[in-house]
């Protein structure tokens, strides 16, 4: 059974392993630890029994939040884990007074783009060649109701 809970510092190694398996620009240990321990940040983990299978992290100030990373192990993709993480993150951020969420995604990451658009995010801008020649960053946002 898949559950979503706040991540703790004991999850750092599993989060790092998930990132190294699942994304091309993994975060550093210090960045992940800050995501978990900073008062203006949140990390939620998805677990299948006791196995960490994905996570999402965001920072927030006043009424705005920015998602830094969302990562799901490849064998769990397409099974609703990303949606579950987004649903819980949205609830958490709304409880903190956030009214808009921002994120960026590499332009060739079609599965992530599909997930974000399915979750109601809309593209509002792009940063040309942000990730290297021909690899743009697409900027998305979602208003919380």
DOSE-744230 format. One record per residue (C-alpha): residue in three letters; x, y negated, z. Coordinates in Angstrom, 2 decimals. Last residue first. Layout:
BEGIN
+-----+---------+---------+---------+
|   r |      c1 |      c2 |      c3 |
+-----+---------+---------+---------+
| ALA |       X |       Y |       Z |
...
+-----+---------+---------+---------+
END
This chain:
BEGIN
+-----+---------+---------+---------+
|   r |      c1 |      c2 |      c3 |
+-----+---------+---------+---------+
| UNK |   -8.29 |  -27.53 |   -5.03 |
| UNK |   -4.56 |  -27.13 |   -5.58 |
| UNK |   -3.14 |  -28.87 |   -8.64 |
| UNK |   -0.70 |  -26.74 |  -10.60 |
| UNK |    2.51 |  -27.82 |  -12.27 |
| UNK |    4.88 |  -26.57 |  -14.93 |
| UNK |    8.25 |  -27.67 |  -16.29 |
| UNK |    9.83 |  -25.64 |  -19.10 |
| UNK |   13.61 |  -25.34 |  -18.89 |
| UNK |   15.20 |  -24.99 |  -22.31 |
| UNK |   17.66 |  -22.37 |  -23.53 |
| UNK |   18.80 |  -23.41 |  -27.01 |
| UNK |   22.34 |  -24.15 |  -25.81 |
| UNK |   22.55 |  -23.58 |  -22.08 |
| UNK |   20.12 |  -23.30 |  -19.16 |
| UNK |   19.00 |  -26.94 |  -19.39 |
| UNK |   19.24 |  -26.96 |  -23.20 |
| UNK |   16.26 |  -29.33 |  -23.45 |
| UNK |   14.42 |  -30.07 |  -20.21 |
| UNK |   10.71 |  -29.61 |  -20.83 |
| UNK |    7.49 |  -31.36 |  -19.77 |
| UNK |    3.92 |  -30.97 |  -18.52 |
| UNK |    3.24 |  -27.25 |  -18.81 |
| UNK |    0.11 |  -26.15 |  -16.99 |
| UNK |   -0.11 |  -23.74 |  -14.06 |
| UNK |   -3.45 |  -21.98 |  -13.63 |
| UNK |   -2.28 |  -18.60 |  -12.29 |
| UNK |   -2.63 |  -17.09 |  -15.79 |
| UNK |   -0.30 |  -19.85 |  -17.01 |
| UNK |    2.28 |  -18.91 |  -14.38 |
| UNK |    2.03 |  -15.18 |  -15.10 |
| UNK |    2.30 |  -15.68 |  -18.88 |
| UNK |    5.31 |  -17.96 |  -18.41 |
| UNK |    6.94 |  -15.34 |  -16.19 |
| UNK |    6.41 |  -12.59 |  -18.78 |
| UNK |    7.65 |  -14.87 |  -21.61 |
| UNK |   10.96 |  -15.84 |  -20.05 |
| UNK |   12.36 |  -17.42 |  -23.23 |
| UNK |   11.70 |  -21.03 |  -22.15 |
| UNK |   13.43 |  -20.65 |  -18.79 |
| UNK |   11.01 |  -21.54 |  -16.02 |
| UNK |   10.41 |  -24.57 |  -13.84 |
| UNK |    8.03 |  -24.99 |  -10.94 |
| UNK |    5.72 |  -27.57 |   -9.39 |
| UNK |    2.89 |  -27.20 |   -6.87 |
| UNK |    0.30 |  -29.90 |   -6.12 |
| UNK |   -2.00 |  -30.55 |   -3.15 |
| UNK |    0.17 |  -29.46 |   -0.23 |
| UNK |   -1.37 |  -30.11 |    3.18 |
| UNK |    0.45 |  -27.34 |    5.07 |
| UNK |   -2.61 |  -25.05 |    4.95 |
| UNK |   -2.62 |  -25.55 |    1.17 |
| UNK |    0.96 |  -24.33 |    1.08 |
| UNK |    0.08 |  -21.11 |    2.92 |
| UNK |   -2.99 |  -20.38 |    0.83 |
| UNK |   -1.09 |  -21.02 |   -2.43 |
| UNK |    1.77 |  -18.80 |   -1.26 |
| UNK |   -0.67 |  -15.99 |   -0.45 |
| UNK |   -2.27 |  -16.14 |   -3.90 |
| UNK |    1.07 |  -16.54 |   -5.65 |
| UNK |    2.51 |  -13.44 |   -3.96 |
| UNK |   -0.59 |  -11.40 |   -4.84 |
| UNK |   -0.40 |  -12.59 |   -8.46 |
| UNK |    3.26 |  -11.61 |   -8.64 |
| UNK |    2.42 |   -8.16 |   -7.24 |
| UNK |   -0.43 |   -7.58 |   -9.70 |
| UNK |    0.87 |   -4.36 |  -11.25 |
| UNK |    2.54 |   -5.82 |  -14.35 |
| UNK |    5.94 |   -5.74 |  -12.68 |
| UNK |    6.52 |   -3.12 |   -9.98 |
| UNK |    9.24 |   -1.11 |  -11.78 |
| UNK |   11.09 |   -4.33 |  -12.64 |
| UNK |   11.39 |   -5.47 |   -9.01 |
| UNK |    9.45 |   -8.69 |   -8.51 |
| UNK |   11.01 |  -12.14 |   -8.33 |
| UNK |    9.63 |  -15.58 |   -7.69 |
| UNK |   12.07 |  -18.38 |   -7.30 |
| UNK |   12.29 |  -22.05 |   -6.41 |
| UNK |    8.61 |  -22.94 |   -6.27 |
| UNK |    8.26 |  -26.65 |   -5.67 |
| UNK |    5.78 |  -28.18 |   -3.28 |
| UNK |    4.09 |  -31.57 |   -3.03 |
| UNK |    1.70 |  -33.06 |   -0.42 |
| UNK |    4.28 |  -34.19 |    2.15 |
| UNK |    7.45 |  -32.23 |    1.39 |
| UNK |    7.51 |  -28.60 |    0.33 |
| UNK |   10.04 |  -25.92 |   -0.56 |
| UNK |    9.11 |  -22.63 |   -2.16 |
| UNK |   10.11 |  -18.99 |   -2.18 |
| UNK |    8.47 |  -15.93 |   -3.68 |
| UNK |    9.32 |  -12.30 |   -3.02 |
| UNK |    9.33 |   -8.87 |   -4.52 |
| UNK |    9.57 |   -5.12 |   -3.90 |
| UNK |   10.77 |   -5.02 |   -0.29 |
| UNK |   10.44 |   -1.35 |    0.74 |
| UNK |    8.80 |   -0.57 |    4.10 |
| UNK |    5.40 |    0.53 |    2.72 |
| UNK |    5.38 |   -1.29 |   -0.60 |
| UNK |    6.45 |   -4.76 |    0.44 |
| UNK |    5.87 |   -8.21 |   -1.01 |
| UNK |    7.82 |  -10.97 |    0.66 |
| UNK |    6.95 |  -14.59 |    1.37 |
| UNK |    9.61 |  -17.27 |    1.69 |
| UNK |    8.76 |  -20.75 |    2.94 |
| UNK |   10.55 |  -24.06 |    3.07 |
| UNK |   10.10 |  -27.32 |    4.96 |
| UNK |   11.06 |  -25.88 |    8.37 |
| UNK |   14.25 |  -24.28 |    7.01 |
| UNK |   14.89 |  -20.66 |    8.15 |
| UNK |   13.71 |  -18.49 |    5.27 |
| UNK |   14.65 |  -20.70 |    2.34 |
| UNK |   17.87 |  -21.61 |    4.13 |
| UNK |   18.83 |  -17.91 |    4.31 |
| UNK |   18.09 |  -17.56 |    0.60 |
| UNK |   20.24 |  -20.55 |   -0.29 |
| UNK |   23.11 |  -19.38 |    1.92 |
| UNK |   23.00 |  -15.89 |    0.36 |
| UNK |   23.30 |  -17.41 |   -3.10 |
| UNK |   20.43 |  -17.45 |   -5.57 |
| UNK |   20.16 |  -15.19 |   -8.58 |
| UNK |   20.22 |  -16.72 |  -12.09 |
| UNK |   19.41 |  -13.90 |  -14.55 |
| UNK |   16.54 |  -12.40 |  -12.59 |
| UNK |   15.34 |   -8.93 |  -11.55 |
| UNK |   18.08 |   -6.68 |  -10.28 |
| UNK |   20.27 |   -9.39 |   -8.74 |
| UNK |   17.14 |  -11.05 |   -7.35 |
| UNK |   15.86 |   -7.84 |   -5.76 |
| UNK |   19.29 |   -7.15 |   -4.24 |
| UNK |   19.41 |  -10.67 |   -2.80 |
| UNK |   15.91 |  -10.26 |   -1.37 |
| UNK |   16.87 |   -6.90 |    0.17 |
| UNK |   20.00 |   -8.41 |    1.74 |
| UNK |   18.07 |  -11.41 |    3.08 |
| UNK |   15.20 |   -9.39 |    4.61 |
| UNK |   16.60 |   -9.39 |    8.19 |
| UNK |   16.51 |  -13.20 |    8.01 |
| UNK |   12.74 |  -13.01 |    7.84 |
| UNK |   10.23 |  -13.02 |    4.99 |
| UNK |    6.62 |  -13.99 |    5.68 |
| UNK |    4.17 |  -11.22 |    4.76 |
| UNK |    2.48 |   -9.77 |    1.66 |
| UNK |    1.40 |   -6.11 |    1.67 |
| UNK |    1.39 |   -3.39 |   -0.99 |
| UNK |    0.00 |    0.00 |    0.00 |
+-----+---------+---------+---------+
END
